[in-house]
């Protein structure tokens, strides 16, 4: 489990999940027959039509993983919650497309023909919605890694923050004496690199 809690692993899992979801969204999720004005015709619905918002959710997942590994504590938890929300949302959209394939195909076909509402349709789902579910599960695994490892992660800007101690504007000199930090010297207009 310790490998799962490392920052690079969390980011790579989330990026892989996003790529899987994006790839699934471009494929045909549902195919069948629609009763149009001119009679029955073959129709299909790609993932981004059958599960509106899928592409956006995949991009949010990748961005949230990067934010979770580079932000402070509060932003990290917001990002982790976003990752969990995206994972659950993609699973819900995918299962809906599988369980209501004819209805989803009828709505997509009606939108494609420029009408409102739905058209009578028969159809079945392919394996692609389940591929999107696999991507969501990988994302949830990344979120678990972020939850378990996040308490040990520092924020990206943490190493550039002022030193803490009695006087945060002072840093220890070579012999232990108190001197201004390089950061404070630059702030005052003094260039420490010419010493």
C-alpha positions, 0 to 999 in steps of 0.5 A: 500500500505504501507505493500507492501513497506516493505522489507520482503514483497518485498522479499517474493513476489519475492521468491513466484514469482520465485517458481511459475515460476520454478514450471510452467517451469517443467510442460507440456506447449504444447501437440499435434502431430508431423509429424516425420520421422516415421509418426505422434506421440504424443509430448509435451513440458515442460515450460523450453523447450517452454520458454527457459531461464525461470528457469534462469529468475526465479532465477534472479528474486529472487536474484534481490529482495534480492539485491534490499532490501540490496543494496545502492541506485544505485544497488537497482535501477539496481535490480528493473529494473532487476525484471521488465525486468524478469517479462516482459520477462516471460510474453512475453515468455509465451504469445509466447508459447500460441499464437504459440503453434504448431510452438514451439512444432515443434521446441522442437520436432525437437531438441528432435529428434536431427534434426535442424529446425522444424517439422510439428506439431499441438498442443495447450497450457495448463494452465501452461503458464498462471501460469507463467504469474501469477508468473510474475505479482506477481514479478512486484508487488514486483518491485512496492513495491520496487520502492515505498518503496526503498527510505526509505530503508537503505543499509545492510552495512549502520549501519557499516559505519563510523559516520559522523560529523566534524571528521569521525574518532571520536565518542562522549564519555560518557560526550560529549568529542570526542574519537576514535570510537571502529572501529578505535581502532580495526583498530589500533590494540587496543581491546576496549572489554578489557577496 
